[in-house]
Amino acid sequence: MQYYSLNHISPKLSFKEATIKGQAPDKGLYFPESIPVLSKDFLANIKEFSKEEIAFKVIQPYVGDEIPETELRRIVAETVNFDFPLVKINDQISSLELFHGPTLAFKDVGARFMSRCLGHFVKNNDKQVTVLVATSGDTGGAVANGFYGVEGVNVVILYPSGKVSSVQELQLTTLGKNISALEVDGTFDDCQQMVKQAFADMELNKELFLTSANSINVARWLPQQFYYFFAYQQWADKNHPPVFCVPSGNFGNICAGLLAHRSGLPAVHFIAACNANNVVTNYLSDGHYEPKKAVATLSNAMDVGSPSNFVRVLELFNKEFISMKNVLSSYSITDAETKNTIADVYTKMNYLLDPHGAVGYLALEKYLETHSDQKGMILETAHPIKFYDVVEPIIKEKVPIPDSIKSILEEKKQSVKMDANFEDLKSYLKQ
Ligand SMILES: *Cc1c(COP(=O)(O)O)cnc(C)c1O
């Protein structure tokens, strides 16, 4: 499979090269030259396949022969080695829980797959690879965990001091080994700016093999299709395919679902659930696309004013507005509605949503008001414990701590404090 840049200037690349590069030199996102179609037989008999087999079938055409089959099977198995349960909330709405991975958010899937692919590709390099990543919270933990112990790869994570939740901070700072955390005295934008400067710095790039683990990387984007198929496998009424409702920020997750749909995943409709950052909601209502500055909300992983993956959604639909609207709707949900939804669903249905899942739940409920013959699921993208500071005052109870993170809470944070200054980052990287 070859990948072309959506800006159409840079040359086409292989999966390996696209994974190592991340973004095309012309600043475009990479997109697969063709979209594989899964056999009817496979979809009709999906119940009989294991998670590993489903994931392998879905990703293999995208990777081709660039990773040997046995190695790709191992990578895929390690990527999906936790549960993806579809849990019923009420008669019409279920929750696809994507938070059973090591850092309790769906980003684990993309990060685990990408880190292992990159590890494979750089195995025989004489130079160590340095993955540089700025995080506002969830990405850092998933990337750190995904790359932990991967040989030949060092990871340096920049995060804004005091601006990530305490669980998120521990997930970034307690691993050690090949993972280092830089605690920057500044904002997420400062961190991102420092990373961008590092990639543009000739001297640094001569000395080090720098790469990013950004969410636009094809090796993070494509494996997100896996759990849409796991969801369909668990969907009881195969004669009435589900509505998929996806809490969206950068639109990578929902775009993976739309791609899976193009490959044959049965679905009646997709919904992009947004918070007050409503660029796409507005676009789908009046055809006018106007990126804005992000505003802060309770569902902070979706605070994106210019969603980077939306160009991929446009490409999937050949920029045809009407065909996009037939498949995709969007709702924008306020913080007040988010809080009410968390309280309501918890007291009436005994299901605890995190703020992102709550945005999804209400968006799906709004859609179903006018499509009462349909049923659907939300993708619950994070565990509520990651946002206990939001959730606990609403339900007036403590959120039980999952066993998988109990040990981390006792560990000691290890970070290097740094001013929001590129020269400081540069000398740190050069030492
Ligand atoms: C990253 C994230 C999102 C947004 O996903 P996109 O692929 O950027 O649309 C939603 N919820 C949570 C919890 C996240 O961490």
The ligand as an SDF file (V2000), in Angstrom:
LIG
                    3D

 15 15  0  0  0  0  0  0  0  0999 V2000
   -8.2520   12.1630   22.4010 C   0  0  0  0  0  0  0  0  0  0  0  0
   -9.5790   11.9690   23.0290 C   0  0  0  0  0  0  0  0  0  0  0  0
  -10.7850   12.2220   22.3360 C   0  0  0  0  0  0  0  0  0  0  0  0
  -10.8180   12.7860   20.9430 C   0  0  0  0  0  0  0  0  0  0  0  0
  -10.4260   11.8630   19.9590 O   0  0  0  0  0  0  0  0  0  0  0  0
  -10.0950   12.3660   18.4870 P   0  0  0  0  0  0  0  0  0  0  0  0
   -9.5890   11.1560   17.7700 O   0  0  0  0  0  0  0  0  0  0  0  0
   -9.0280   13.4230   18.6360 O   0  0  0  0  0  0  0  0  0  0  0  0
  -11.3370   12.9100   17.8890 O   0  0  0  0  0  0  0  0  0  0  0  0
  -11.9880   11.9330   22.9690 C   0  0  0  0  0  0  0  0  0  0  0  0
  -12.0110   11.4710   24.2460 N   0  0  0  0  0  0  0  0  0  0  0  0
  -10.8850   11.2320   24.9420 C   0  0  0  0  0  0  0  0  0  0  0  0
  -10.9860   10.7410   26.3410 C   0  0  0  0  0  0  0  0  0  0  0  0
   -9.6160   11.4660   24.3790 C   0  0  0  0  0  0  0  0  0  0  0  0
   -8.5010   11.2350   25.0860 O   0  0  0  0  0  0  0  0  0  0  0  0
  1  2  1  0
  2  3  1  0
  2 14  2  0
  3  4  1  0
  3 10  2  0
  4  5  1  0
  5  6  1  0
  6  7  2  0
  6  8  1  0
  6  9  1  0
 10 11  1  0
 11 12  2  0
 12 13  1  0
 12 14  1  0
 14 15  1  0
M  END
$$$$
